[in-house]
Amino acid sequence: MDRLYDVTASLPGLAEDLLMAGQHRHPEHAVRIATQADLKYQELRIWRYDWERENPRAAKVFTAYDPSKISSSTSQECALVRRLLAREIRFENLDQSLEIFSYNSALVYLYRLKELLRFEEQPRGCLPTQEDMHHINNQLLDGERPSPLLLPDSLKLSYQPALEAVQQCAYIAAELRCNNPINFIALAPVGIIYCSLKSLGTFGEPLSAAIAGTFSASSALDQLEVFGIWKPLEHLTCG
């Protein structure tokens, strides 16, 4: 975790530089931020593959019900949401789960920074397509993969790390309730995942609500919202 923190500690600063400069930033400034963002992305990739080598087959999937029993009349979006919420990724220990959760939040945040650098704002119309949901569903049902966790080269969509984080929440919350004072989950990763999912419209809303409920953050959603950089660029401000 210390190594991961070393990689991600500068991400809020990159976001602040980007958002304060806005659309009037000098091209050289954008190049500098883009170079740093690319470097952080490569460091995260290396960290993730090193983690996999040190923690082989550390994660397993448990489901609350048989996904094949979802009604055929259910929409593709609703069926996928139900599968995600019923799917729990558990680990050999809590530290492993907290590491991957923090990694996923950092990766999703970095993906958004790279999108903003390319001026690719995410308007309300840019939501998961049927093809996207079909791809996600196939990965969820793929029983051939040795691990339920996605490696960087398996990621096709920028919000897939957030979907993986959703599947970790039940396990993390249950372990944290075991009165182990040496473990905790920082607010920032939870807020990043929450805001990322909220940006996905009707598909992401129940997933973000589930995260808030799992970590009993329902009365403190304003605290989670401050980690959001998924609104149109001209509406973003630095807190």
C-alpha positions in Angstrom: 0.0 0.0 0.0 2.9 2.4 0.7 4.2 1.9 -2.8 0.7 2.5 -4.2 0.4 5.7 -2.2 3.8 6.9 -3.6 2.4 6.4 -7.1 -0.9 8.1 -6.5 0.0 10.9 -4.1 0.5 13.4 -7.0 -2.9 12.7 -8.7 -4.9 15.4 -6.8 -2.2 17.9 -7.7 -2.4 17.0 -11.4 -6.2 17.4 -11.3 -5.8 20.8 -9.6 -3.3 22.0 -12.2 -5.6 20.8 -15.0 -8.8 22.3 -13.6 -7.4 25.6 -12.5 -5.8 26.1 -16.0 -9.1 25.2 -17.6 -9.5 25.4 -21.4 -7.2 28.4 -21.6 -4.1 26.6 -20.5 -0.9 26.9 -22.6 -0.1 23.9 -24.8 3.2 23.4 -23.0 1.3 23.1 -19.8 -1.0 20.5 -21.2 2.0 18.5 -22.5 3.6 18.6 -19.1 0.5 17.3 -17.4 -0.1 14.7 -20.1 3.5 13.4 -19.6 3.0 13.1 -15.9 -0.3 11.4 -16.3 1.2 8.8 -18.7 4.1 8.2 -16.3 1.6 7.6 -13.4 -0.4 5.2 -15.6 2.7 3.1 -16.4 3.6 3.1 -12.7 0.1 1.8 -11.8 0.4 -0.9 -14.5 3.7 -2.1 -13.1 2.3 -2.0 -9.6 -0.7 -4.1 -10.6 1.3 -6.8 -12.3 3.7 -6.9 -9.4 0.8 -7.3 -7.0 -0.6 -10.2 -9.1 2.7 -12.0 -8.9 2.9 -11.6 -5.1 -0.8 -12.5 -4.6 -1.7 -15.2 -7.0 -5.3 -16.4 -6.9 -5.9 -14.1 -3.9 -9.5 -13.2 -5.0 -12.6 -15.4 -5.4 -16.1 -14.7 -6.4 -19.3 -15.4 -4.4 -22.8 -14.7 -5.7 -26.0 -14.2 -3.8 -28.0 -16.0 -6.5 -27.6 -17.8 -9.8 -27.3 -15.2 -12.6 -29.0 -17.5 -15.0 -32.2 -17.1 -13.1 -32.6 -13.4 -13.9 -35.8 -13.0 -15.8 -35.5 -12.8 -19.5 -37.9 -9.9 -19.5 -35.5 -7.8 -17.4 -33.7 -5.1 -19.5 -30.0 -5.6 -20.3 -29.1 -2.7 -18.0 -31.1 -3.9 -15.0 -29.9 -7.4 -15.4 -26.3 -6.3 -15.4 -26.8 -4.0 -12.4 -28.3 -7.0 -10.5 -25.4 -9.2 -11.4 -22.9 -6.7 -10.2 -24.7 -6.1 -6.9 -25.0 -9.8 -6.3 -21.4 -10.5 -7.1 -19.0 -10.3 -4.2 -15.2 -10.5 -4.7 -13.5 -11.7 -1.5 -9.8 -11.9 -0.7 -7.5 -13.9 1.4 -7.2 -10.9 3.7 -8.5 -7.4 4.0 -5.2 -5.7 3.2 -5.3 -7.2 -0.3 -8.8 -6.0 -0.9 -8.0 -2.4 0.3 -5.0 -2.4 -2.0 -7.0 -3.4 -5.1 -9.8 -1.0 -4.2 -7.4 1.9 -3.9 -5.7 0.9 -7.1 -9.0 0.8 -8.9 -10.0 4.2 -7.7 -6.6 5.7 -8.7 -6.9 4.1 -12.2 -10.4 5.4 -12.8 -9.4 8.9 -11.6 -6.3 8.8 -13.9 -8.5 7.7 -16.9 -10.7 10.7 -16.3 -7.7 13.1 -16.1 -6.5 11.7 -19.5 -10.0 12.2 -20.9 -10.0 15.9 -19.8 -6.6 16.4 -21.2 -8.0 15.3 -24.6 -10.9 17.7 -24.0 -13.2 14.7 -24.2 -15.8 15.8 -21.8 -18.4 13.3 -20.8 -21.8 14.8 -21.6 -25.0 13.1 -20.5 -25.3 11.3 -23.8 -22.0 9.4 -23.4 -23.3 6.5 -21.3 -22.7 2.8 -21.5 -23.9 1.4 -24.8 -25.5 -2.0 -25.3 -22.2 -3.2 -26.7 -20.4 -2.0 -23.6 -22.8 -3.8 -21.3 -22.6 -7.0 -23.4 -18.8 -6.9 -23.1 -19.0 -6.4 -19.3 -21.5 -9.2 -18.9 -19.4 -11.6 -20.9 -16.4 -10.9 -18.6 -18.5 -11.4 -15.5 -19.7 -14.8 -16.8 -16.3 -16.0 -18.1 -15.5 -19.0 -15.9 -12.2 -19.6 -17.7 -10.2 -16.7 -16.2 -8.0 -17.7 -13.3 -8.9 -14.6 -11.3 -12.0 -12.4 -11.2 -9.8 -9.4 -11.1 -9.0 -7.6 -14.4 -5.4 -6.9 -15.3 -4.7 -3.6 -17.1 -4.5 -5.3 -20.5 -8.0 -6.7 -20.0 -9.6 -3.3 -19.6 -11.7 -2.0 -22.5 -13.7 0.7 -20.7 -12.5 3.5 -18.4 -15.1 2.8 -15.8 -14.4 -1.0 -15.5 -12.2 -0.5 -12.4 -15.1 1.2 -10.7 -17.3 -1.8 -11.5 -14.7 -4.1 -10.0 -14.6 -1.9 -6.9 -18.4 -2.2 -6.5 -18.0 -6.0 -6.2 -15.4 -5.6 -3.4 -17.5 -3.3 -1.1 -19.5 -6.0 0.7 -16.4 -7.9 1.6 -14.5 -4.8 2.8 -17.4 -3.5 4.8 -17.9 -6.9 6.5 -14.2 -7.2 7.4 -14.1 -3.6 8.7 -16.9 -4.5 11.1 -14.8 -7.2 12.7 -13.3 -4.6 15.1 -9.9 -4.7 13.7 -8.4 -1.2 14.7 -5.4 -1.4 12.4 -7.5 -1.3 9.2 -9.6 1.4 7.7 -10.7 2.6 4.3 -9.9 6.2 3.2 -12.7 8.4 2.1 -11.0 9.5 -1.1 -11.1 6.1 -2.9 -14.8 5.6 -1.9 -15.6 9.1 -3.2 -13.8 8.6 -6.5 -15.6 5.4 -7.2 -18.9 6.9 -6.1 -18.6 9.9 -8.4 -17.4 7.8 -11.3 -20.4 5.6 -11.1 -22.8 8.5 -10.7 -21.6 9.9 -14.1 -22.9 6.7 -15.8 -26.6 7.8 -15.5 -29.3 5.3 -14.8 -26.8 2.4 -15.1 -24.5 3.8 -12.5 -27.0 5.4 -10.0 -28.0 2.2 -8.2 -24.3 1.2 -8.0 -23.2 4.5 -6.5 -26.1 4.3 -4.1 -25.1 0.8 -3.1 -21.6 2.0 -2.3 -22.9 4.9 -0.2 -25.2 2.5 1.7 -22.5 -0.1 2.2 -20.2 2.3 3.9 -23.0 4.2 5.7 -22.2 7.4 3.8 -25.8 8.3 3.0 -25.8 11.3 5.3 -22.4 12.5 4.1 -22.8 12.3 0.3 -21.5 15.9 0.0 -18.1 14.6 1.3 -18.1 12.0 -1.5 -19.1 14.5 -4.2 -16.0 16.6 -3.7 -14.0 13.8 -5.3 -15.9 14.1 -8.6 -14.2 15.3 -11.8 -16.8 13.8 -14.1 -18.9 16.9 -14.7 -18.4 19.0 -17.9 -15.0 20.8 -17.7 -16.4 24.3 -17.6 -18.5 23.4 -14.5 -15.6 21.9 -12.5 -14.0 23.8 -9.7 -11.2 22.9 -7.3 -12.2 22.4 -3.7 
